[in-house]
Amino acid sequence: MILSSKHVTLRFKETNRSFGISQRMLSRTLRGLERDGLYYPTIPSKMESGLTPMGISFQNPILSSVDFDLDAVRRT
């Protein structure tokens, strides 16, 4: 979720469709990210959300880790 959110505000239903997971699982994931300070909900009536600055700062380290893992898999 952190990698796909980038700098955009997402509607709950759009997020749910794009990940192809159940509404319950998405809600649990978003609550966990909010608890960790990586995600913020906006006005409830709009059902929009986005990443906090700390959540955005996690994107580069995660991408670096993914690149490292992919390189390791290619070498095997």
Backbone as JSON Lines, residues from 0, in Angstrom:
{"i":0,"aa":"M","n":[0.81,-1.19,0.0],"ca":[0.0,0.0,0.0],"c":[0.86,1.26,0.0]}
{"i":1,"aa":"I","n":[1.93,1.2,0.75],"ca":[2.78,2.38,0.83],"c":[3.38,2.7,-0.53]}
{"i":2,"aa":"L","n":[3.82,1.7,-1.26],"ca":[4.43,1.94,-2.56],"c":[3.43,2.41,-3.6]}
{"i":3,"aa":"S","n":[2.21,1.92,-3.53],"ca":[1.24,2.27,-4.56],"c":[0.57,3.61,-4.31]}
{"i":4,"aa":"S","n":[0.64,4.13,-3.1],"ca":[-0.08,5.36,-2.78],"c":[0.6,6.61,-3.31]}
{"i":5,"aa":"K","n":[1.91,6.6,-3.37],"ca":[2.7,7.74,-3.84],"c":[2.23,9.02,-3.17]}
{"i":6,"aa":"H","n":[1.92,10.05,-3.94],"ca":[1.52,11.33,-3.37],"c":[0.07,11.64,-3.71]}
{"i":7,"aa":"V","n":[-0.76,10.64,-3.8],"ca":[-2.15,10.86,-4.17],"c":[-3.07,10.55,-3.0]}
{"i":8,"aa":"T","n":[-4.23,11.16,-3.04],"ca":[-5.28,10.87,-2.09],"c":[-6.21,9.86,-2.74]}
{"i":9,"aa":"L","n":[-6.49,8.8,-2.03],"ca":[-7.27,7.7,-2.59],"c":[-8.63,7.58,-1.94]}
{"i":10,"aa":"R","n":[-9.63,7.26,-2.73],"ca":[-10.93,6.93,-2.18],"c":[-10.91,5.47,-1.74]}
{"i":11,"aa":"F","n":[-11.67,5.18,-0.68],"ca":[-11.67,3.84,-0.12],"c":[-12.05,2.79,-1.16]}
{"i":12,"aa":"K","n":[-13.12,3.01,-1.89],"ca":[-13.59,2.02,-2.88],"c":[-12.55,1.83,-3.99]}
{"i":13,"aa":"E","n":[-11.92,2.92,-4.44],"ca":[-10.89,2.81,-5.48],"c":[-9.71,1.98,-4.97]}
{"i":14,"aa":"T","n":[-9.32,2.22,-3.73],"ca":[-8.23,1.46,-3.14],"c":[-8.61,0.0,-3.03]}
{"i":15,"aa":"N","n":[-9.82,-0.25,-2.58],"ca":[-10.3,-1.62,-2.43],"c":[-10.27,-2.36,-3.77]}
{"i":16,"aa":"R","n":[-10.74,-1.73,-4.83],"ca":[-10.75,-2.34,-6.16],"c":[-9.33,-2.58,-6.67]}
{"i":17,"aa":"S","n":[-8.45,-1.6,-6.48],"ca":[-7.11,-1.72,-7.06],"c":[-6.28,-2.82,-6.4]}
{"i":18,"aa":"F","n":[-6.52,-3.11,-5.12],"ca":[-5.77,-4.17,-4.45],"c":[-6.46,-5.52,-4.53]}
{"i":19,"aa":"G","n":[-7.74,-5.53,-4.84],"ca":[-8.46,-6.8,-4.97],"c":[-8.54,-7.58,-3.67]}
{"i":20,"aa":"I","n":[-8.65,-6.86,-2.55],"ca":[-8.78,-7.53,-1.26],"c":[-10.14,-7.2,-0.67]}
{"i":21,"aa":"S","n":[-10.52,-7.93,0.36],"ca":[-11.83,-7.7,0.97],"c":[-11.85,-6.35,1.68]}
{"i":22,"aa":"Q","n":[-13.04,-5.82,1.85],"ca":[-13.2,-4.54,2.53],"c":[-12.69,-4.64,3.97]}
{"i":23,"aa":"R","n":[-12.94,-5.78,4.59],"ca":[-12.49,-5.98,5.97],"c":[-10.97,-5.94,6.06]}
{"i":24,"aa":"M","n":[-10.3,-6.63,5.15],"ca":[-8.83,-6.66,5.17],"c":[-8.25,-5.28,4.89]}
{"i":25,"aa":"L","n":[-8.85,-4.55,3.95],"ca":[-8.38,-3.19,3.67],"c":[-8.56,-2.3,4.89]}
{"i":26,"aa":"S","n":[-9.71,-2.39,5.55],"ca":[-9.96,-1.58,6.75],"c":[-8.94,-1.89,7.84]}
{"i":27,"aa":"R","n":[-8.65,-3.17,8.05],"ca":[-7.68,-3.57,9.07],"c":[-6.28,-3.06,8.73]}
{"i":28,"aa":"T","n":[-5.92,-3.15,7.46],"ca":[-4.6,-2.68,7.02],"c":[-4.48,-1.17,7.21]}
{"i":29,"aa":"L","n":[-5.5,-0.43,6.8],"ca":[-5.47,1.03,6.94],"c":[-5.43,1.45,8.41]}
{"i":30,"aa":"R","n":[-6.18,0.76,9.27],"ca":[-6.13,1.07,10.7],"c":[-4.73,0.85,11.27]}
{"i":31,"aa":"G","n":[-4.08,-0.23,10.84],"ca":[-2.72,-0.5,11.3],"c":[-1.74,0.57,10.83]}
{"i":32,"aa":"L","n":[-1.85,0.97,9.57],"ca":[-0.98,2.03,9.04],"c":[-1.23,3.35,9.74]}
{"i":33,"aa":"E","n":[-2.51,3.63,10.06],"ca":[-2.84,4.87,10.78],"c":[-2.25,4.82,12.19]}
{"i":34,"aa":"R","n":[-2.37,3.7,12.86],"ca":[-1.83,3.53,14.21],"c":[-0.31,3.74,14.22]}
{"i":35,"aa":"D","n":[0.35,3.3,13.14],"ca":[1.81,3.44,13.05],"c":[2.25,4.82,12.55]}
{"i":36,"aa":"G","n":[1.29,5.69,12.24],"ca":[1.61,7.05,11.81],"c":[1.99,7.16,10.34]}
{"i":37,"aa":"L","n":[1.66,6.14,9.53],"ca":[2.04,6.15,8.12],"c":[0.9,6.56,7.2]}
{"i":38,"aa":"Y","n":[-0.29,6.67,7.73],"ca":[-1.49,6.89,6.92],"c":[-2.43,7.81,7.68]}
{"i":39,"aa":"Y","n":[-3.17,8.64,6.94],"ca":[-4.15,9.5,7.6],"c":[-5.48,9.43,6.86]}
{"i":40,"aa":"P","n":[-6.57,9.29,7.62],"ca":[-7.88,9.39,6.98],"c":[-8.27,10.87,6.9]}
{"i":41,"aa":"T","n":[-9.05,11.22,5.91],"ca":[-9.53,12.6,5.82],"c":[-11.01,12.62,6.19]}
{"i":42,"aa":"I","n":[-11.72,13.58,5.68],"ca":[-13.13,13.76,6.04],"c":[-13.88,12.44,5.81]}
{"i":43,"aa":"P","n":[-14.51,11.89,6.86],"ca":[-15.18,10.6,6.71],"c":[-16.23,10.56,5.6]}
{"i":44,"aa":"S","n":[-16.95,11.65,5.38],"ca":[-17.99,11.61,4.35],"c":[-17.41,11.43,2.95]}
{"i":45,"aa":"K","n":[-16.17,11.86,2.75],"ca":[-15.52,11.7,1.45],"c":[-14.85,10.35,1.32]}
{"i":46,"aa":"M","n":[-14.5,9.72,2.45],"ca":[-13.83,8.43,2.45],"c":[-12.52,8.47,1.66]}
{"i":47,"aa":"E","n":[-11.79,9.55,1.8],"ca":[-10.49,9.67,1.14],"c":[-9.39,9.54,2.18]}
{"i":48,"aa":"S","n":[-8.21,9.21,1.71],"ca":[-7.09,9.04,2.6],"c":[-5.79,9.23,1.84]}
{"i":49,"aa":"G","n":[-4.7,9.21,2.55],"ca":[-3.39,9.32,1.92],"c":[-2.3,8.99,2.9]}
{"i":50,"aa":"L","n":[-1.06,9.05,2.44],"ca":[0.07,8.76,3.3],"c":[0.5,10.02,4.05]}
{"i":51,"aa":"T","n":[0.98,9.84,5.26],"ca":[1.57,10.93,6.01],"c":[2.98,11.17,5.45]}
{"i":52,"aa":"P","n":[3.63,12.27,5.82],"ca":[5.01,12.47,5.38],"c":[5.93,11.3,5.78]}
{"i":53,"aa":"M","n":[5.71,10.73,6.96],"ca":[6.52,9.59,7.37],"c":[6.23,8.38,6.47]}
{"i":54,"aa":"G","n":[4.97,8.18,6.1],"ca":[4.63,7.08,5.19],"c":[5.3,7.25,3.84]}
{"i":55,"aa":"I","n":[5.31,8.47,3.35],"ca":[5.97,8.76,2.06],"c":[7.46,8.51,2.17]}
{"i":56,"aa":"S","n":[8.04,8.83,3.33],"ca":[9.49,8.64,3.49],"c":[9.88,7.16,3.49]}
{"i":57,"aa":"F","n":[8.94,6.26,3.71],"ca":[9.23,4.83,3.69],"c":[9.32,4.28,2.28]}
{"i":58,"aa":"Q","n":[8.85,4.99,1.29],"ca":[8.8,4.46,-0.06],"c":[10.17,4.12,-0.62]}
{"i":59,"aa":"N","n":[11.14,5.02,-0.51],"ca":[12.47,4.77,-1.07],"c":[13.18,3.58,-0.41]}
{"i":60,"aa":"P","n":[13.19,3.48,0.93],"ca":[13.82,2.3,1.53],"c":[13.14,0.99,1.12]}
{"i":61,"aa":"I","n":[11.83,1.0,0.99],"ca":[11.12,-0.21,0.58],"c":[11.49,-0.57,-0.85]}
{"i":62,"aa":"L","n":[11.53,0.42,-1.73],"ca":[11.91,0.16,-3.12],"c":[13.34,-0.38,-3.21]}
{"i":63,"aa":"S","n":[14.24,0.16,-2.41],"ca":[15.62,-0.33,-2.39],"c":[15.67,-1.78,-1.94]}
{"i":64,"aa":"S","n":[14.88,-2.12,-0.94],"ca":[14.83,-3.49,-0.46],"c":[14.27,-4.43,-1.52]}
{"i":65,"aa":"V","n":[13.22,-3.99,-2.21],"ca":[12.64,-4.8,-3.28],"c":[13.66,-5.01,-4.39]}
{"i":66,"aa":"D","n":[14.37,-3.96,-4.79],"ca":[15.4,-4.07,-5.83],"c":[16.49,-5.06,-5.41]}
{"i":67,"aa":"F","n":[16.93,-4.96,-4.15],"ca":[17.95,-5.86,-3.64],"c":[17.47,-7.31,-3.72]}
{"i":68,"aa":"D","n":[16.23,-7.55,-3.29],"ca":[15.68,-8.91,-3.31],"c":[15.56,-9.44,-4.74]}
{"i":69,"aa":"L","n":[15.1,-8.6,-5.65],"ca":[14.97,-9.03,-7.05],"c":[16.33,-9.37,-7.64]}
{"i":70,"aa":"D","n":[17.34,-8.57,-7.35],"ca":[18.69,-8.86,-7.83],"c":[19.2,-10.18,-7.28]}
{"i":71,"aa":"A","n":[18.92,-10.43,-6.0],"ca":[19.36,-11.7,-5.38],"c":[18.68,-12.88,-6.03]}
{"i":72,"aa":"V","n":[17.41,-12.76,-6.35],"ca":[16.67,-13.85,-6.99],"c":[17.22,-14.08,-8.39]}
{"i":73,"aa":"R","n":[17.53,-13.03,-9.11],"ca":[18.06,-13.17,-10.47],"c":[19.41,-13.86,-10.48]}
{"i":74,"aa":"R","n":[20.2,-13.65,-9.43],"ca":[21.54,-14.26,-9.34],"c":[21.5,-15.74,-8.99]}
{"i":75,"aa":"T","n":[20.38,-16.23,-8.52],"ca":[20.32,-17.65,-8.12],"c":[19.89,-18.53,-9.25]}
